[in-house]
Amino acid sequence: MTVKLSDERYDLDGSLIHDPKGEAVGINTTRLGDSSVYFWDPRYKEWQKAIDEALPQRFNQIGSVSANGLRYVLRSSKVGLPGTLYLGEEGDNPSIKTLAPLYPELNLQALASKQSIQFKARDGLTLHGYLTLPHGSQKGKALPLVLFPHGGPQADDGPEFDEWVSFMADRGYAVLQVNFRGSTGYGRAFMEAGLRRWGLEMQDDLSDAVAEFIKRGIADPARVAIVGASYGGYAALMGAIKTPSLFKGAFAFAPVTDLVDLTEDEGQDSSKEAVRRQIGHYRDDRERLLATSPRHHADKIQIPVYLIHGTHDRQAEYRHSVWMAEALKAAGKSYEFVTLENGDHQLSHYPYRLRLFGDLEKFLAKTIGPGRVSS
């Protein structure tokens, strides 16, 4: 066995690139500095070098290659911006031609760009993530801030374009993404540090991030909201419960709200074991799961909550939002609950996507005020 590539800081996620014979010659990844592709085959190294010279200061990722190795599809993008698909030709007259831009109606010059950030959690663990400031915000001080935890939770936020982030930044909000413990991409030990820690240290990492950027003067402490989808929606609700004075509003799309129910409905065989390992067991860990289930702590919430969920969601069951809405109503809390009939976890129905972003804009304006741009 020969080691082709390694990195002492990050997992090498991505997809292998194969030559026409099926041999792996490289990998598409965003974990190695500014490079998005690494080839160990000398011929392909030269090929990538030529592509990067033709499209400088961009992430250039080869998607597929023809059987004869002379034609390929290339995705090229910059940090935080949507990409463009190109059709490349090798041979005697090599060329790269635009095939199709992604999000063609967006004005790329007006989009905000992500900045890589790093800070330490309360226990000293180094955490990474991304901060997106509103376009034109030169000083980036005392801005209304949206904390936007990712879903999964065994996933991670990277430098790629994110329509949620770009939308909120376009509306004048700073957006903070944190790869809290339990996220992938930073090694096995970092991922395992989040096992069975839903609502605990994983949640503390998020509140520590907000505290850090308030300390740095970037966030206005009186204008912070938390927004999330799926696990991020769970984290938004837990943020409202654990740190009620930190946020002015919590917006949750398709959240999980009852961890006991989630672990009871744990599937079969390997799926069952994965749920036990990541979250816990509904009998053995019942006390902890109840203590970290938003449904059972609605009385602690002191800020407006917005829930939106599709009835045909197969990743996070719709009933979780129903339960949360019922708990908020019983506790006399301020909330809104929107049902998306036949909606799924991916917001595949375009009108539902428009509804969500329109409501998100209104919710942020109501809870933390209109976004603004610092001069």
Secondary structure, 3 states (H helix, E strand, C coil): CCCCCCCCCCCCCCEEEECCCCCEEEEEEEEECCEEEEECCHHHHHHHHHHHHHCCCCEEEEEEECCCCCEEEEEEECCCCCCEEEEEECCCCCEEEEEEECCCCCCHHHCCCEEEEEEECCCCCEEEEEEECCCCCCCCCCEEEEECCCCCCCCCCCCCCCHHHHHHHHCCCEEEEEECCCCCCCCHHHHHCCCCCCCCHHHHHHHHHHHHHHHCCCEEEEEEEEEEECHHHHHHHHHHHHCCCCCCCEEEECCCCCHHHHHHCCCCHHHHHHHHHHCCCCCCCHHHHHHCCHHHHHHHCCCCEEEEEECCCCCCCCHHHHHHHHHHHHCCCCEEEEEECCCCCCCCCHHHHHHHHHHHHHHHHHHHCCCCCCC
